[in-house]
Amino acid sequence: MNANNTLEFNIILETLAEHALSQKAREKLLSLKPFLNERECKAKMQETTEARNILEGIGTPPLASMKELDKILDLTEKGSMLTPEQLTGICGFIASCKRMKKYLKKAEAFNTDIGFYGHSLSPLDMLFEEIERCIRNEGVDDGASSVLRDIRRKIENTKSAVKIKLEGILRSKKEWFADGYVTIRNGRFVLPVKKGYKNQLSGTVIDTSSTGSTCFIEPTAVRKLQEELAVLQIDEDNEIRKILYTLTVLVEEHINELRINKDCMETLDFIFAKAKLSIEMKAVSVSITTERKIIIKQGRHPLLKPDLCVPLDFEIRGGMSADAINGVVITGPNTGGKTVALKTIGLLSIMAQSGLHVPVSPGSVFCMHNSVFCDIGDGQSISENLSTFSSHIQNIVAILQEVSRESLVLLDELGSGTDPAEGMGLAIAILAELNQRGCLFVATTHYPEIKDFAKNTKGLMNARMEFDRENLQPLYKLQIGEAGESCALYIAQRLGFPGHMLKRAQKEAYGGRSSESRDRPTIMFDEDNTNDEDNNKIDTISHNKIQKEVPKEKTPSRSESFNIGDCVRVYPQKYLGIVYKRTNEKGELGVQIKDKKQLINHKRLKLFLPASELYPEDYDFSIIFDSVAIRKARHQLEKGHDVIIEYEERD
């Protein structure tokens, strides 16, 4: 799975690219990737810091957009003649370079490397002045050459002579003409003659109106002047081309300096875009290390609104030391912020390793990763016939093939999308493998067995997303060191879920007992009055209405919580069976399924109905589990007879 897209780093890059003016800088920003060299990564982070200091100290830099500059320079090298518009673009770029050079001169006071980029910018004064002298308003100016000035003066004199003659004809024969003014058609001066009078005026028809009622005629009296004007215009065009070619050659002579200036401006555009993003996100520079640790202080997801984002505090320290923590297992209620926390950790890590400032508090530390892997989202695909579970497994298999000690792995809802018992087993196996590989990893889950596994396994640690039980609202705060709860039954009761149904749900989930661990809150049921609001609340010992079970001298393990006669569901087949033998040293219980006795690990069992609800007190379970012959033999033994009893499992 593409971690950049999953963690939305691509959106960060799009936002970053919007702060650049030049196309090349935008393309470079959109392709930004985490650096794999610590020295280079730190240098890029320092670069962002220096640019922000300059930006805040002396304002926005006078960068140039450099639109089509590459195209103009390429045309120059190929020998093409540059147009006045293109030469104006060159002149504008040189002017921007001059302003940037002055800006960077001021920036040298900040004692930064960026300030010295100004020494790489060539002023190109001579080229700038020559273009400005010859080109005005995106056209060749009269003063570009004395020849051009003379030609244009002659052109204006000839045009005036033509107009004077034509206007004289207009005044003398007004009834011949459709309009009282001289017009131009096909580049020639003409008179608008009414169709009925076209034979009255000696000359050449140049054009007619759309209705055919008017003929535009060039009188014979001005033909010679018109021909002189045409020749002068050809001379003008030739002189203009000569001037443009001369300027193009001058640009070509400075092509290397122009390209260096362009590269320098694009680099500065790239650098200052990072600084602008830092200011926009209220981000800071962070420490980069090769030690396997991540410390996030008051971290914010950069794509969430700051006023709605609850800051994240997170810490993980991997390595070879005795107290090293390679993996953190985050638990808590749905919509509690587990996935957001996971994405925040991954996204901030990628941003920091890419030389970007990060929206955290000072003192945060990010380590270098050779790769960041993640499995977030359901990944269902109809076209590829992938279920949620299949998608997760595909991703995890791909991750395990490439993960190493220097990797960061992020797994959301680990083990979900399949049978709970098998999903839990797979999840534990995956966590154990990642822990053995020594990489840093963070996973979210609901399975209580995984919480226990993390608690009792060296290198793993639990964490939870806090939840406001009183207001039924997630707090989106991560607390390291403690496991969380899904709170599903609690929320259901507070929202008016019927008591008798809630009791059945508790039995299904926790084997008919109020809790399967000493830390789970007890939920009090009232089946007789489910509509009474008070009966939907939780009886409590503490002020927040959460009552915890008082631990006995010894809390039985899960395997010891099953009794003879309990009806249990066996996973993954979901068969129903009856417990006939208590747990052994391997955590296995004897379960009779369809007249067949089997030893089954307690983790595969879930209480369906307790024996107390199925049988009366002092019920003789031998009626169920023993054959008639064995019961007779036991009866004789109780009378004092010496009897040898051989047990034989019934098929």
HELIX and SHEET records of a PDB file:
HELIX    1   1 ALA A    3  THR A    6  1                                   4    
HELIX    2   2 PHE A    9  ALA A   17  1                                   9    
HELIX    3   3 GLN A   23  LEU A   30  1                                   8    
HELIX    4   4 GLU A   38  ILE A   58  1                                  21    
HELIX    5   5 LEU A   69  GLU A   77  1                                   9    
HELIX    6   6 PRO A   84  ALA A  107  1                                  24    
HELIX    7   7 GLU A  108  PHE A  110  5                                   3    
HELIX    8   8 ILE A  114  SER A  120  5                                   7    
HELIX    9   9 ASP A  125  CYS A  134  1                                  10    
HELIX   10  10 ASP A  142  ALA A  144  5                                   3    
HELIX   11  11 SER A  146  SER A  172  1                                  27    
HELIX   12  12 LYS A  174  TRP A  176  5                                   3    
HELIX   13  13 LYS A  195  TYR A  197  5                                   3    
HELIX   14  14 THR A  220  VAL A  222  5                                   3    
HELIX   15  15 ARG A  223  GLU A  253  1                                  31    
HELIX   16  16 ILE A  255  MET A  281  1                                  27    
HELIX   17  17 LYS A  338  GLN A  353  1                                  16    
HELIX   18  18 THR A  388  GLU A  402  1                                  15    
HELIX   19  19 PRO A  420  ARG A  437  1                                  18    
HELIX   20  20 PRO A  448  ASN A  456  1                                   9    
HELIX   21  21 ALA A  488  ARG A  494  1                                   7    
HELIX   22  22 GLY A  499  TYR A  510  1                                  12    
HELIX   23  23 GLU A  533  ASN A  536  5                                   4    
HELIX   24  24 SER A  559  SER A  561  5                                   3    
HELIX   25  25 HIS A  602  ARG A  604  5                                   3    
HELIX   26  26 ALA A  611  LEU A  614  1                                   4    
HELIX   27  27 SER A  622  PHE A  625  1                                   4    
HELIX   28  28 VAL A  628  GLU A  638  1                                  11    
SHEET    1   A 2 ILE A 135  ARG A 136  0                                        
SHEET    2   A 2 GLY A 139  VAL A 140 -1                                        
SHEET    1   B 4 THR A 183  ARG A 185  0                                        
SHEET    2   B 4 ARG A 188  LYS A 194 -1                                        
SHEET    3   B 4 THR A 214  PRO A 219 -1                                        
SHEET    4   B 4 GLY A 203  THR A 208 -1                                        
SHEET    1   C 2 SER A 287  THR A 289  0                                        
SHEET    2   C 2 VAL A 365  CYS A 367  1                                        
SHEET    1   D 2 LYS A 293  GLY A 299  0                                        
SHEET    2   D 2 LEU A 312  ARG A 317 -1                                        
SHEET    1   E 6 SER A 371  ASP A 375  0                                        
SHEET    2   E 6 SER A 407  LEU A 411  1                                        
SHEET    3   E 6 LEU A 440  THR A 444  1                                        
SHEET    4   E 6 GLY A 327  THR A 331  1                                        
SHEET    5   E 6 LEU A 460  ASP A 468  1                                        
SHEET    6   E 6 GLN A 473  ILE A 480 -1                                        
SHEET    1   F 5 LYS A 596  ASN A 601  0                                        
SHEET    2   F 5 GLU A 588  ILE A 593 -1                                        
SHEET    3   F 5 TYR A 575  LYS A 581 -1                                        
SHEET    4   F 5 CYS A 567  VAL A 570 -1                                        
SHEET    5   F 5 LEU A 605  LEU A 609 -1                                        
END                                                                             
